[in-house]
Amino acid sequence: MTRANEDARRSHFNCAKNMKPKTLIIGAGIGGLTSAIALRRAKFDVEVFERAPDVKEVGAGIALSPNAMRVLKHLGLMQQVGERGTAIKAAVGYTWRGREISRLATNLMDVPSVCLHRADLQQVLFSALPPDCFRLGEQFVDFTQSAG
């Protein structure tokens, strides 16, 4: 590789390293919000489109496994989620007559398993992002990539 080619490659690398790629996320559900948080932490410019005009308290209770809690820990949100939920000590299976037939301890990991309302998790995730990255009340219809 010639010196000029090496300099050009290095210049291109430095330019690309300093760019903040634009990323569009469709949907402000749990997956979309978690993705947006992770991408922003990786210096991506993120825009989240949500068809609903606001984020409402919908859904039911959900359980977050240790793997999910590790992701939230990495994003700095595990404590907030844990405070809004309840740690699960065990998963217990019963017969239709109510007799216990299995028990799996869930409190033996490095992070807890947690049950909470879906809306509580969504609110923690939503509040971890700046308001200017949301496009609420807008349905994403089309995408055209431009040069650059």
C-alpha positions, 0 to 999 in steps of 0.5 A: 500500500502506498503512503497516499493510499494509507493516508486516504484510508486513515482519513476515511476511517477517522471520518467514519469514526466521528460520524453519528449514523442516523438510525430509524426505529419503528415502534416505541414498544419495549424492543424499540425503546431498548434498541434506541437506548443501546444505539444512542449509547453507541453514539448513533443518532436515533429517531423513534417513530410511534403511531400512537400519539402518546405512550399509554399504560397498556399491557399486563404483567411481564417477567424479566429473566436474568438475561433481560436484567443483565441488558438493563444493567448494562444500560444503567436501568436495572435498579429503576426496573427493580424498584418498580417490580418484584423480584421472583424467588422461584418459578413453581408449577402446579397440577390442575388440583393445586399440588406443586410438581416443580420448583425452579429457584430464580434467585440464585443468579448474579441479577434478579428475575423481576415481575412488573407491569409492562407500562412500568418497564416502558416508562423507565425505558421512555424516560431514558431517552431525550424527547427530541428523538421521538416522533409520536403520532406519526406512522412510518410509511416510506424510507429513501436512503440518500448518499452521504 
